[in-house]
Amino acid sequence: MNNASRTERRPARRVAVAGIAVAAVLALTACNANSQPGAASSDEATAVQQGGELHILTANPAINWDPATSQNLAITTLGLVERRLTSWKTNADGSTEVVPDLATDTGTPSDDGATWTYTLKDDLKFEDGTPITSADVKYSVERSFAPELSGGLSYHKGLLEGADEYSGPFQGKQLDSVETPDDKTIVFHLDSAYGDWPWIVSMPAFGAVPDGEGDVETYTTEPVATGPYRVAKTVEGTSVTLERNSEWDQATDEARTAGPDSIVFELGQDETVVAQRLIADSGDDASAFGATFVPPAQLAQVQQGPAKDRLVTSGPGALAYLAINTEAKGLDDLDVRKAISLAVDKNAYRVASGGEIAGDVATTLVTPGIPGREEYSNGVNDVAPEGDVKQAKTLLDDAGWSGRELRLVVTDDAPTLAQAQAIQQGLERAGLKVTIVPQAEDVWTETTTQGDGSGYDLTLSSWQPDFPSANGNIQPLFDSSQIGDGGYNLARYANPEADDLIEQATQETDTDAAAALWVEADKLILGDAPVVPLIYTKNSFLHGSKVENFRIPDFPAYPNYLQVSLAP
C-alpha cells in the first residue's frame, strides 16, 4: 500500500504475476482454521449504541464501490456495504485477526496448502433479498481479471492456477481454478502452497457480485449491498449517503457492529479545513471523523488545544523510505549507496514530517507489529538518526564518486517537499549534490513505476502492507518482478538470491520457518542498501465529540470504520 496520497486510498500497482506470489508469515495451516460456523456476533457488537447519522469527511472526490477495481482496506469504506469471504476483526488489545465473513470459517486447506475450500453461511442475501451463492463469489473474483476493470488489489492473480491466461468473464469464459460444486461451496486451486490465503480472500474481489450482472460502467456507484448498509444516494462530487440494509443479519457478522442508522461521506474535503471543522466540533461535525491524516501544521494546534482528547494516533505503521535507483549511473556501486544511507538525516526527515508524533526512526524493512520482524545491526542501518557524515565521505572517496548531480524526484505537495529538503540537506553534508524535482502525483507514478527508470536517481515513498505479513513489506518493494510496468520496486533492485528467499518464504506454510526466511531476506536486501528506511510512520486522525469506538489497531494504521458508533 503506497501512502503517497495520505488517505485510505492509494495508487494502483501490479503485484507478482507468475510463480513468485505475495506470501505471508501468518500461516494458517490447520484444517478449518478459526472455524466458527454460524459466526455469531461478539458481545461488544451487541452492546454498541445504535442510531444517529455518522459523517465521514474525505478528500476523495468520489467513492469507487466496484470490488474489482478497489484497493480498499477490509475495515474501511467498502466493508460497510460489501462483505468478503473473510474479514478483519480488530480487538481492544490492538490485535487484528482474520475472521469468517460470508464463509463459515477462514478456509480449509488441502493438497499441502495449494487448495482452499470455503462454505457460505446460511441465509445470506443481497440487499434485494436474492440469496448469495458461491457462483456470485466466483463471478466477483472473475470480474477482477477483466482488462476494463484493472487497478484493484491483485495478489490473487499471481496465485491462482491459470490466472496469467485469464481475462475475465465478459466473453463467456470461466476461471477453471475456481470451482463451485454447489451453491454454498467454493474451491480455489493455487499454483503452490500458500498459508496466508485466508488474508487474501478478505480483499475486495472476494465479495459477491450477482452472477452475470455488475455493469462495468455503473457498479462503481451502484453496488448491490451484502453488508449492513446500502448506497441510498449519491450526489456526484459532493456526498454519498448510506442507509441500513434490511437484508443484513447481525447474527452472521462478527466484524461489523453497524451502530449508526445512516452514514454520509462528504467528498472532496480539504484536509486542513477538515481539521479545523473537527476542532470546532459544531453541528454535524460533532458526529464526524476525518478519513485523511491530520496535516502536520494542525497537529501541534490539536495537541495543545481542547480537541486533544479527540486526536487518535496509530502506532508505527507504514515504512517511509528513500529509494535509491540501483540501475542509475554510479548508484550501482554498493559503497555509494551505503554512503547515501549514512549521510541521510533521519531525525531531520522526522521533524519535517511533524516531529515525534509522525513516527519512529526506522532500522529494518519489516515494520513493527508484523510477525517475522527482527531488530538487527549491519553497521549502517543503526547509526545515529542524524547520520554519520564522516563515514559517508570516506565511502564516497573510496568509491571514486564522480560528484554528479542526483535527481530526487518527489510528489509536489507541501509535506513531501519539506521532507525532500530534509533529505537534500543531509546528503549535501557529505558532499553529494542533490536537485529536488517535484512532479504531480500521476507524473511521479509514471516516472518511478513505468519505463526504464532513467528519469530519477532517488525518490521518497512510504508503504504499508495490505495484510499483516512480512511479505507485504518485502515482496512488492524488492522482488525483481516488481520493477517497472506499474510495480513498486522503486529502487529497481534485482538480486536472484533475494528472489529465491522471497519465493521460499511464500511457499513455506510453517509459521516459524517462514518468519526466519523473512528475517534473512530483510537482512540480505538491506545489506545491499537499495533503500534507506527513514521512519515507521504514525497516522493521526481527529473525530467529533459524539463519535465513539473510534480505534486504530496495531495493524492497519487506520481507524476501523466497521465498529464506529455515535453517542445518543
KEDO-113624 format. One record per residue (C-alpha): y, x, z; residue number from 1. Coordinates in Angstrom, 1 decimal. Layout:
% KEDO-113624
((Y; X; Z); NUM)
...
This chain:
% KEDO-113624
((0.0; 0.0; 0.0); 1)
((3.1; 1.7; -1.2); 2)
((6.0; 0.8; 1.0); 3)
((8.9; 1.7; -1.2); 4)
((10.2; -1.9; -1.3); 5)
((10.4; -2.1; 2.5); 6)
((8.8; -5.6; 2.6); 7)
((5.4; -7.1; 2.9); 8)
((5.1; -6.8; -0.9); 9)
((4.5; -3.6; -2.8); 10)
((4.3; -2.4; -6.4); 11)
((1.0; -2.9; -8.2); 12)
((-1.2; 0.0; -8.7); 13)
((-4.5; 0.9; -10.2); 14)
((-7.4; 1.7; -7.9); 15)
((-10.6; 3.6; -8.8); 16)
((-12.3; 2.1; -11.7); 17)
((-15.6; 4.0; -12.3); 18)
((-18.1; 5.5; -9.9); 19)
((-15.8; 6.5; -7.2); 20)
((-14.7; 3.4; -5.4); 21)
((-12.4; 2.9; -2.4); 22)
((-14.5; 3.2; 0.7); 23)
((-14.3; 2.7; 4.3); 24)
((-15.3; 4.1; 7.6); 25)
((-15.7; 0.8; 9.5); 26)
((-19.1; 0.3; 8.0); 27)
((-20.8; -2.9; 8.9); 28)
((-24.4; -2.2; 8.3); 29)
((-26.3; -4.8; 10.4); 30)
((-27.6; -7.9; 8.8); 31)
((-25.3; -10.9; 9.3); 32)
((-22.7; -8.7; 10.7); 33)
((-20.4; -10.6; 13.1); 34)
((-22.3; -13.8; 12.4); 35)
((-20.6; -16.9; 13.5); 36)
((-22.0; -19.9; 11.8); 37)
((-19.5; -22.8; 12.1); 38)
((-16.8; -20.3; 13.2); 39)
((-15.2; -22.3; 16.0); 40)
((-11.5; -21.5; 16.7); 41)
((-10.6; -19.3; 19.6); 42)
((-9.2; -20.6; 22.9); 43)
((-5.9; -19.1; 22.1); 44)
((-5.7; -21.1; 18.9); 45)
((-6.2; -24.5; 20.6); 46)
((-3.6; -23.6; 23.2); 47)
((-0.8; -22.8; 20.7); 48)
((2.2; -25.1; 20.8); 49)
((2.2; -27.5; 17.8); 50)
((5.2; -28.7; 16.0); 51)
((8.6; -27.6; 14.6); 52)
((9.8; -26.1; 11.4); 53)
((9.5; -22.3; 11.1); 54)
((11.9; -20.4; 8.8); 55)
((10.8; -17.1; 7.3); 56)
((13.7; -15.0; 5.8); 57)
((12.6; -12.8; 3.0); 58)
((14.2; -10.5; 0.5); 59)
((11.7; -11.5; -2.2); 60)
((13.3; -13.7; -4.9); 61)
((10.0; -15.7; -5.3); 62)
((6.5; -16.1; -3.9); 63)
((3.5; -15.5; -6.0); 64)
((0.7; -17.7; -4.8); 65)
((-1.8; -16.6; -7.5); 66)
((-4.6; -14.7; -5.7); 67)
((-5.5; -12.8; -8.9); 68)
((-2.1; -11.1; -9.1); 69)
((-1.2; -10.8; -5.4); 70)
((-1.2; -7.8; -3.1); 71)
((-0.5; -9.9; 0.0); 72)
((-2.0; -8.8; 3.3); 73)
((-4.5; -11.2; 4.8); 74)
((-2.3; -12.1; 7.8); 75)
((0.9; -12.8; 5.8); 76)
((2.2; -15.3; 3.3); 77)
((-0.8; -16.2; 1.2); 78)
((-3.0; -16.5; 4.2); 79)
((-1.1; -19.6; 5.3); 80)
((-2.1; -21.5; 2.1); 81)
((-5.2; -19.8; 0.8); 82)
((-8.4; -18.8; 2.7); 83)
((-10.8; -16.0; 1.6); 84)
((-14.5; -15.3; 2.3); 85)
((-13.4; -13.3; 5.3); 86)
((-10.1; -12.9; 7.1); 87)
((-8.5; -10.8; 9.8); 88)
((-8.1; -11.8; 13.4); 89)
((-5.6; -9.9; 15.4); 90)
((-6.2; -9.7; 19.2); 91)
((-3.9; -9.5; 22.2); 92)
((-5.0; -5.8; 22.8); 93)
((-3.6; -4.9; 19.3); 94)
((-7.0; -4.6; 17.6); 95)
((-7.8; -6.2; 14.3); 96)
((-11.3; -7.4; 13.3); 97)
((-12.7; -8.8; 10.1); 98)
((-14.0; -12.4; 10.8); 99)
((-15.6; -15.1; 8.7); 100)
((-13.2; -17.4; 6.9); 101)
((-14.7; -19.5; 4.1); 102)
((-18.0; -17.8; 4.8); 103)
((-20.2; -18.4; 7.8); 104)
((-20.3; -14.6; 8.6); 105)
((-18.9; -11.3; 7.3); 106)
((-21.8; -10.8; 4.9); 107)
((-25.5; -9.9; 4.8); 108)
((-26.2; -6.6; 3.2); 109)
((-29.4; -5.8; 1.3); 110)
((-30.5; -3.2; -1.2); 111)
((-29.4; -0.5; 1.2); 112)
((-25.8; -1.9; 1.2); 113)
((-25.4; -2.4; -2.5); 114)
((-25.8; -6.2; -2.4); 115)
((-23.9; -8.6; -0.2); 116)
((-24.7; -12.3; 0.3); 117)
((-22.4; -15.0; 1.7); 118)
((-23.0; -18.6; 2.6); 119)
((-20.0; -21.0; 2.7); 120)
((-19.3; -23.1; 5.7); 121)
((-19.9; -26.8; 5.7); 122)
((-17.3; -29.4; 4.7); 123)
((-14.7; -27.0; 3.2); 124)
((-12.3; -28.8; 0.9); 125)
((-9.3; -28.2; -1.3); 126)
((-6.1; -30.0; -0.5); 127)
((-7.0; -32.9; -2.8); 128)
((-10.3; -33.4; -1.0); 129)
((-12.6; -31.8; -3.6); 130)
((-15.4; -29.8; -1.9); 131)
((-15.1; -26.0; -2.2); 132)
((-18.2; -24.5; -3.8); 133)
((-19.4; -20.9; -4.5); 134)
((-18.5; -21.4; -8.2); 135)
((-14.9; -21.8; -7.1); 136)
((-15.0; -18.4; -5.3); 137)
((-16.8; -16.8; -8.2); 138)
((-14.1; -18.1; -10.6); 139)
((-11.3; -16.8; -8.3); 140)
((-12.9; -13.3; -8.5); 141)
((-13.4; -13.5; -12.2); 142)
((-9.8; -14.5; -12.8); 143)
((-8.6; -11.3; -11.3); 144)
((-10.2; -9.3; -14.2); 145)
((-8.2; -11.1; -16.8); 146)
((-5.6; -8.8; -18.5); 147)
((-2.9; -11.6; -18.3); 148)
((-3.4; -11.7; -14.5); 149)
((-3.0; -8.0; -13.7); 150)
((-1.3; -6.5; -10.7); 151)
((-3.4; -7.7; -7.8); 152)
((-5.4; -5.7; -5.3); 153)
((-8.3; -4.3; -7.4); 154)
((-10.6; -2.4; -5.1); 155)
((-13.5; -4.7; -6.2); 156)
((-13.0; -3.7; -9.8); 157)
((-14.4; -0.3; -9.1); 158)
((-17.3; -1.6; -7.0); 159)
((-19.0; -4.5; -8.8); 160)
((-21.7; -3.8; -11.4); 161)
((-20.4; -4.2; -14.9); 162)
((-16.8; -4.7; -13.9); 163)
((-15.5; -2.0; -16.2); 164)
((-16.6; -4.0; -19.2); 165)
((-15.5; -7.5; -18.0); 166)
((-12.1; -9.0; -18.9); 167)
((-12.1; -12.4; -17.2); 168)
((-13.4; -15.9; -17.7); 169)
((-10.9; -17.4; -20.1); 170)
((-13.2; -16.7; -23.2); 171)
((-16.1; -18.3; -21.5); 172)
((-17.7; -15.1; -20.2); 173)
((-19.0; -14.7; -16.6); 174)
((-19.3; -11.6; -14.4); 175)
((-23.1; -11.2; -14.0); 176)
((-22.9; -9.1; -10.9); 177)
((-21.5; -12.2; -9.0); 178)
((-24.2; -14.8; -8.6); 179)
((-24.1; -18.3; -7.3); 180)
((-27.7; -19.5; -6.9); 181)
((-26.5; -22.8; -5.3); 182)
((-23.2; -24.5; -4.3); 183)
((-23.0; -22.6; -1.0); 184)
((-24.3; -19.2; -1.7); 185)
((-22.6; -16.3; -3.5); 186)
((-24.1; -12.8; -4.0); 187)
((-22.3; -9.6; -5.0); 188)
((-24.1; -6.7; -6.7); 189)
((-22.3; -3.4; -6.3); 190)
((-22.7; -0.1; -8.2); 191)
((-23.7; 1.6; -4.9); 192)
((-23.8; 1.1; -1.2); 193)
((-20.5; 0.1; 0.3); 194)
((-20.4; -0.6; 4.1); 195)
((-16.9; -2.0; 4.2); 196)
((-17.4; -4.7; 1.7); 197)
((-16.6; -7.3; 4.4); 198)
((-13.0; -6.0; 4.4); 199)
((-12.8; -6.1; 0.6); 200)
((-13.7; -9.8; 0.5); 201)
((-10.7; -10.5; 2.8); 202)
((-8.4; -9.7; -0.2); 203)
((-6.7; -12.4; -2.2); 204)
((-9.1; -12.5; -5.1); 205)
((-11.9; -13.6; -2.8); 206)
((-10.5; -17.0; -2.1); 207)
((-11.3; -20.2; -4.0); 208)
((-9.7; -21.5; -7.2); 209)
((-11.0; -24.8; -8.7); 210)
((-13.6; -23.7; -11.2); 211)
((-12.1; -23.8; -14.7); 212)
((-8.6; -24.5; -13.5); 213)
((-5.9; -22.2; -12.2); 214)
((-3.5; -22.2; -15.1); 215)
((-2.1; -18.7; -15.7); 216)
((1.5; -19.9; -16.1); 217)
((1.7; -22.4; -13.2); 218)
((-0.8; -21.3; -10.4); 219)
((1.7; -18.7; -9.1); 220)
((3.9; -21.6; -7.9); 221)
((1.4; -24.5; -7.8); 222)
((-1.7; -23.2; -6.0); 223)
((-4.4; -25.6; -4.7); 224)
((-4.5; -25.1; -0.9); 225)
((-7.5; -24.2; 1.2); 226)
((-5.6; -23.2; 4.3); 227)
((-3.6; -25.1; 6.9); 228)
((-0.6; -25.5; 4.7); 229)
((0.1; -26.7; 1.1); 230)
((3.1; -25.9; -1.1); 231)
((5.2; -29.1; -0.9); 232)
((8.4; -28.0; -2.6); 233)
((9.8; -25.0; -4.5); 234)
((13.5; -24.5; -5.2); 235)
((13.5; -21.6; -7.7); 236)
((15.2; -18.5; -6.2); 237)
((16.2; -20.4; -3.1); 238)
((13.2; -21.6; -1.0); 239)
((9.6; -22.6; -0.7); 240)
((8.5; -25.3; 1.8); 241)
((5.0; -25.6; 3.2); 242)
((3.6; -28.7; 4.8); 243)
((0.4; -29.3; 6.6); 244)
((-2.8; -29.6; 4.5); 245)
((-4.7; -32.6; 5.9); 246)
((-8.0; -31.4; 4.5); 247)
((-8.0; -28.2; 6.5); 248)
((-10.2; -28.3; 9.6); 249)
((-9.2; -26.0; 12.6); 250)
((-12.8; -26.0; 13.8); 251)
((-13.8; -23.9; 10.8); 252)
((-11.0; -21.3; 11.1); 253)
((-10.6; -18.7; 13.8); 254)
((-8.0; -16.7; 12.0); 255)
((-5.2; -19.3; 11.9); 256)
((-3.6; -21.3; 14.7); 257)
((-1.3; -23.4; 12.4); 258)
((1.4; -24.0; 15.1); 259)
((4.5; -25.2; 13.0); 260)
((4.4; -28.6; 11.3); 261)
((6.2; -27.0; 8.3); 262)
((7.3; -23.6; 7.1); 263)
((10.3; -22.8; 5.0); 264)
((10.6; -19.5; 3.2); 265)
((14.2; -18.7; 2.5); 266)
((14.2; -16.4; -0.6); 267)
((16.4; -13.6; -1.8); 268)
((17.9; -12.8; 1.6); 269)
((19.9; -9.6; 2.1); 270)
((18.1; -7.7; 4.9); 271)
((21.4; -6.8; 6.6); 272)
((22.6; -10.4; 6.6); 273)
((19.2; -11.5; 7.9); 274)
((19.5; -9.1; 10.8); 275)
((23.0; -10.4; 11.7); 276)
((21.8; -14.1; 11.4); 277)
((18.9; -13.4; 13.8); 278)
((21.1; -11.6; 16.2); 279)
((23.4; -14.6; 16.3); 280)
((20.4; -16.9; 16.9); 281)
((22.1; -20.2; 16.0); 282)
((20.8; -23.4; 14.4); 283)
((17.6; -22.9; 12.3); 284)
((17.8; -19.2; 12.8); 285)
((16.5; -19.6; 16.4); 286)
((13.3; -20.8; 14.8); 287)
((13.2; -18.0; 12.2); 288)
((12.0; -14.4; 11.7); 289)
((12.8; -11.7; 9.2); 290)
((10.0; -10.7; 6.8); 291)
((11.7; -7.4; 6.0); 292)
((12.2; -4.5; 8.3); 293)
((15.4; -4.3; 10.3); 294)
((17.6; -1.8; 8.5); 295)
((18.4; 1.5; 10.3); 296)
((22.0; 0.6; 10.6); 297)
((21.2; -2.6; 12.5); 298)
((18.5; -1.1; 14.8); 299)
((21.0; 0.6; 17.2); 300)
((23.0; -2.6; 17.3); 301)
((19.9; -4.7; 18.2); 302)
((18.6; -2.3; 20.7); 303)
((21.9; -2.3; 22.6); 304)
((22.6; -6.0; 22.4); 305)
((21.4; -9.3; 23.7); 306)
((18.8; -9.6; 20.9); 307)
((16.8; -6.5; 22.0); 308)
((14.1; -8.6; 23.7); 309)
((13.5; -10.3; 20.3); 310)
((13.0; -7.0; 18.5); 311)
((9.3; -6.2; 17.9); 312)
((8.4; -2.7; 16.7); 313)
((5.0; -1.7; 15.5); 314)
((3.0; 1.4; 16.4); 315)
((2.6; 4.2; 13.9); 316)
((1.6; 2.5; 10.6); 317)
((2.3; 4.0; 7.2); 318)
((2.3; 7.7; 6.3); 319)
((5.7; 8.7; 4.9); 320)
((5.3; 11.9; 2.9); 321)
((6.9; 14.3; 0.4); 322)
((4.6; 14.6; -2.7); 323)
((4.6; 18.0; -4.5); 324)
((3.7; 17.8; -8.2); 325)
((0.9; 20.3; -8.3); 326)
((1.0; 20.3; -12.1); 327)
((4.7; 21.3; -12.3); 328)
((5.7; 24.9; -13.2); 329)
((5.4; 27.1; -10.1); 330)
((4.2; 24.4; -7.9); 331)
((0.6; 25.1; -8.9); 332)
((0.9; 28.0; -6.6); 333)
((-0.6; 27.2; -3.1); 334)
((1.7; 29.6; -1.4); 335)
((4.8; 27.9; -2.9); 336)
((3.5; 24.5; -1.8); 337)
((2.8; 25.9; 1.7); 338)
((6.4; 27.3; 1.8); 339)
((7.8; 23.9; 0.9); 340)
((5.7; 22.3; 3.7); 341)
((7.0; 24.9; 6.2); 342)
((10.6; 24.5; 5.1); 343)
((10.8; 20.7; 5.4); 344)
((12.7; 19.5; 8.5); 345)
((10.6; 16.5; 9.6); 346)
((13.0; 15.8; 12.5); 347)
((16.0; 15.5; 10.2); 348)
((14.0; 13.1; 8.0); 349)
((13.2; 11.0; 11.0); 350)
((16.8; 10.9; 12.1); 351)
((17.8; 9.8; 8.6); 352)
((15.2; 7.1; 8.9); 353)
((16.7; 5.7; 12.1); 354)
((15.6; 8.1; 14.8); 355)
((12.6; 7.9; 17.2); 356)
((12.1; 4.2; 16.6); 357)
((11.5; 4.9; 12.9); 358)
((8.2; 6.7; 13.6); 359)
((6.3; 9.7; 15.0); 360)
((6.1; 13.1; 13.4); 361)
((3.0; 13.2; 11.1); 362)
((0.4; 16.0; 11.0); 363)
((-2.6; 14.5; 9.2); 364)
((-3.2; 12.3; 6.1); 365)
((-5.2; 9.7; 8.0); 366)
((-2.8; 7.5; 10.1); 367)
((-3.1; 6.8; 13.8); 368)
((-5.4; 3.9; 14.8); 369)
((-7.7; 4.4; 11.8); 370)
((-11.3; 5.2; 12.7); 371)
((-12.2; 8.7; 11.5); 372)
((-8.8; 10.2; 12.3); 373)
((-8.8; 13.6; 14.0); 374)
((-6.0; 15.9; 15.0); 375)
((-6.4; 19.5; 13.8); 376)
((-4.4; 22.6; 13.0); 377)
((-4.3; 24.5; 9.8); 378)
((-1.3; 26.7; 10.6); 379)
((1.1; 24.7; 8.5); 380)
((0.7; 21.0; 9.5); 381)
((1.5; 21.6; 13.2); 382)
((4.6; 23.8; 13.1); 383)
((7.7; 22.6; 15.0); 384)
((9.2; 19.4; 13.5); 385)
((12.2; 21.3; 12.3); 386)
((10.0; 23.6; 10.2); 387)
((9.5; 27.4; 10.1); 388)
((12.1; 28.7; 7.6); 389)
((11.3; 32.4; 8.2); 390)
((7.6; 31.9; 7.3); 391)
((8.6; 29.8; 4.3); 392)
((10.8; 32.5; 2.9); 393)
((8.0; 35.1; 3.4); 394)
((5.6; 33.0; 1.4); 395)
((8.1; 32.4; -1.4); 396)
((8.8; 36.1; -1.6); 397)
((5.0; 36.9; -1.7); 398)
((4.5; 34.3; -4.4); 399)
((7.4; 35.7; -6.5); 400)
((9.1; 32.3; -6.7); 401)
((11.3; 32.1; -9.7); 402)
((14.1; 30.3; -8.0); 403)
((14.1; 27.4; -10.5); 404)
((15.7; 24.1; -9.5); 405)
((13.4; 21.5; -8.1); 406)
((13.9; 17.8; -9.1); 407)
((13.5; 15.5; -6.1); 408)
((13.1; 12.0; -7.8); 409)
((13.6; 9.1; -5.4); 410)
((14.5; 5.4; -5.5); 411)
((18.2; 4.8; -5.5); 412)
((18.5; 2.7; -2.3); 413)
((20.7; 4.0; 0.6); 414)
((17.9; 4.6; 3.2); 415)
((15.8; 6.7; 0.7); 416)
((18.8; 8.7; -0.5); 417)
((19.6; 9.6; 3.2); 418)
((16.0; 10.7; 3.6); 419)
((16.2; 12.7; 0.4); 420)
((19.3; 14.5; 1.6); 421)
((17.5; 15.5; 4.8); 422)
((14.6; 16.9; 2.7); 423)
((17.1; 18.7; 0.4); 424)
((18.9; 20.4; 3.3); 425)
((15.7; 21.5; 4.9); 426)
((14.4; 23.1; 1.7); 427)
((17.7; 24.8; 0.9); 428)
((17.5; 26.7; 4.2); 429)
((14.6; 28.6; 2.7); 430)
((16.5; 29.3; -0.5); 431)
((14.9; 26.5; -2.6); 432)
((17.3; 24.8; -5.0); 433)
((16.8; 21.0; -4.9); 434)
((18.6; 18.4; -7.0); 435)
((18.2; 14.7; -5.9); 436)
((17.5; 12.4; -8.9); 437)
((18.0; 8.8; -7.9); 438)
((16.3; 6.1; -10.0); 439)
((15.9; 2.3; -10.0); 440)
((12.6; 1.4; -8.4); 441)
((11.0; 0.4; -11.7); 442)
((12.1; 3.6; -13.3); 443)
((10.9; 5.6; -10.3); 444)
((7.5; 3.9; -10.6); 445)
((7.3; 4.7; -14.3); 446)
((8.3; 8.4; -13.7); 447)
((5.9; 9.1; -10.9); 448)
((2.8; 6.9; -11.7); 449)
((2.8; 6.9; -15.5); 450)
((2.7; 9.6; -18.2); 451)
((2.2; 13.3; -17.8); 452)
((4.2; 13.8; -14.7); 453)
((6.8; 16.0; -16.4); 454)
((9.7; 14.0; -15.1); 455)
((9.6; 15.2; -11.4); 456)
((8.8; 18.1; -9.1); 457)
((9.0; 16.3; -5.8); 458)
((9.2; 12.7; -4.7); 459)
((9.3; 10.7; -1.5); 460)
((6.9; 7.8; -0.8); 461)
((5.0; 6.0; 2.0); 462)
((1.6; 4.5; 2.2); 463)
((-0.3; 2.1; 4.5); 464)
((-3.9; 1.4; 3.9); 465)
((-4.8; -2.1; 2.6); 466)
((-7.5; -2.3; 5.2); 467)
((-8.2; -0.2; 8.3); 468)
((-10.1; 2.7; 6.7); 469)
((-9.6; 6.4; 6.4); 470)
((-10.5; 6.0; 2.7); 471)
((-7.5; 3.7; 2.4); 472)
((-5.3; 6.7; 3.3); 473)
((-7.1; 9.2; 1.2); 474)
((-8.7; 7.8; -2.0); 475)
((-5.7; 6.1; -3.6); 476)
((-3.4; 9.2; -3.0); 477)
((-5.7; 12.1; -3.7); 478)
((-8.7; 11.2; -5.8); 479)
((-8.2; 12.7; -9.3); 480)
((-9.0; 9.3; -10.9); 481)
((-5.6; 8.1; -9.5); 482)
((-3.4; 10.5; -11.5); 483)
((-1.2; 8.6; -13.9); 484)
((-1.9; 5.3; -15.6); 485)
((-0.4; 3.5; -12.6); 486)
((-2.3; 5.4; -9.9); 487)
((-0.5; 6.6; -6.8); 488)
((-1.8; 10.2; -6.7); 489)
((1.9; 11.3; -6.9); 490)
((1.0; 14.9; -6.2); 491)
((-1.2; 14.9; -9.3); 492)
((-3.8; 16.6; -7.1); 493)
((-7.2; 17.3; -8.7); 494)
((-9.9; 19.1; -6.7); 495)
((-13.6; 18.4; -7.6); 496)
((-14.6; 19.3; -4.1); 497)
((-12.3; 16.6; -2.7); 498)
((-13.5; 14.1; -5.2); 499)
((-17.1; 14.8; -4.2); 500)
((-16.2; 14.3; -0.5); 501)
((-14.5; 11.0; -1.2); 502)
((-17.5; 9.8; -3.2); 503)
((-19.9; 10.8; -0.4); 504)
((-17.8; 9.0; 2.2); 505)
((-17.5; 6.0; 0.0); 506)
((-21.3; 5.6; -0.2); 507)
((-22.0; 6.5; 3.4); 508)
((-23.0; 3.4; 5.5); 509)
((-23.3; 5.2; 8.8); 510)
((-20.0; 4.9; 10.7); 511)
((-20.1; 8.3; 12.4); 512)
((-21.3; 10.2; 9.3); 513)
((-18.6; 8.6; 7.2); 514)
((-15.9; 9.5; 9.8); 515)
((-17.0; 13.1; 9.7); 516)
((-16.7; 13.2; 5.9); 517)
((-13.2; 11.7; 6.0); 518)
((-12.1; 14.3; 8.6); 519)
((-13.5; 17.0; 6.3); 520)
((-11.6; 15.5; 3.3); 521)
((-8.4; 15.3; 5.3); 522)
((-8.6; 19.0; 6.2); 523)
((-9.6; 20.1; 2.7); 524)
((-6.8; 18.2; 1.0); 525)
((-4.0; 19.0; 3.4); 526)
((-5.1; 22.7; 3.3); 527)
((-4.2; 22.6; -0.4); 528)
((-0.7; 21.3; 0.5); 529)
((-0.2; 18.7; -2.2); 530)
((2.0; 16.6; 0.1); 531)
((4.0; 17.2; 3.3); 532)
((3.2; 14.5; 5.9); 533)
((6.6; 13.5; 7.4); 534)
((6.3; 10.6; 9.8); 535)
((4.0; 7.8; 10.7); 536)
((6.4; 5.0; 10.2); 537)
((7.1; 2.2; 12.7); 538)
((8.3; -1.1; 11.4); 539)
((10.8; -3.2; 13.4); 540)
((11.2; -6.9; 12.9); 541)
((13.5; -9.4; 14.6); 542)
((12.9; -13.1; 15.4); 543)
((14.8; -16.0; 16.8); 544)
((14.6; -17.2; 20.4); 545)
((12.3; -20.2; 19.7); 546)
((9.7; -18.1; 18.0); 547)
((6.5; -17.5; 20.0); 548)
((3.3; -15.5; 19.4); 549)
((5.2; -13.0; 17.2); 550)
((3.0; -10.0; 17.5); 551)
((2.3; -6.8; 15.4); 552)
((-1.2; -5.4; 15.7); 553)
((-2.1; -1.8; 15.6); 554)
((-3.1; -2.5; 12.0); 555)
((-1.5; -3.5; 9.9); 556)
((2.1; -2.7; 11.0); 557)
((3.3; -6.2; 10.1); 558)
((3.5; -9.5; 12.1); 559)
((0.7; -11.9; 11.9); 560)
((2.2; -15.0; 10.2); 561)
((-1.0; -17.0; 10.8); 562)
((-0.5; -17.1; 14.6); 563)
((3.2; -17.6; 15.0); 564)
((4.3; -20.8; 16.7); 565)
((7.6; -22.4; 18.0); 566)
((8.7; -23.4; 21.4); 567)
((9.4; -27.1; 21.9); 568)
